[in-house]
Amino acid sequence: HWAIVLLLIGVPVFFAVRSAVKPSQNPEALVGFGGWLMLLAIGQALSPLRTLADFANSADGYQQLMTLSNGPLVVYGEVALNLAFLAIQLVVLVSMLRRSHRFPQLFLLQWLAIPVVFVLDTIWIASILGVPVSQVLAGDALVAPIASFVGTGIWVAYVYRSVRVRNTFTRTNVSAQPASAS
């Protein structure tokens, strides 16, 4: 399993490091996965893995829910929402690795999807199980989504203000171009 993790992390990091350029006083020279953009790239490469780890951590809870009368419906709905979010993360990752001009917009979409998925999931669980939303949101259920939304929001601001991001994500016809490090 460690070899797979190393491959999934190592390949994007390798391309990011390989394409990084030394910082320069010349704004046109700020191109590639370097500086703060390197940290964003690493985080984006790890985000689908985090979502998959959340799936694995939820397995016991899903098994418990399956024993309830509407439990399977709750589980299938939550899995569908999480798979949709995983798909968004993978699309954003691919657009980032291909240096697509659409990356900033897709990254913004991913950020906006965080509260949407959370709210839809909460409403889904509460309505199907017939429990109050306050019961679904018991304990520290809000901490992780809020932290994720705030943290990603900071990166969204960076993406829209950074000269390096503007200079790096310029490819318009990425479907015809293979992903490369340079």
GIURMO-V862555 format. One line per field, one symbol per residue. psi: psi as a letter, one per 40 degrees, with the letter a starting at -180 (. if undefined). Layout:
# GIURMO-V862555
psi = ???
This chain:
# GIURMO-V862555
psi = ddddddddddddddddddeiiiiiehddegiigiaddddddddddedddddddddddeddddddddeidedddddddddddddddddddddddddddefieeddddddddddddddddddddddddddefiiddddfibfdedddddddddddddddddeehddddddgehdgddehihid.
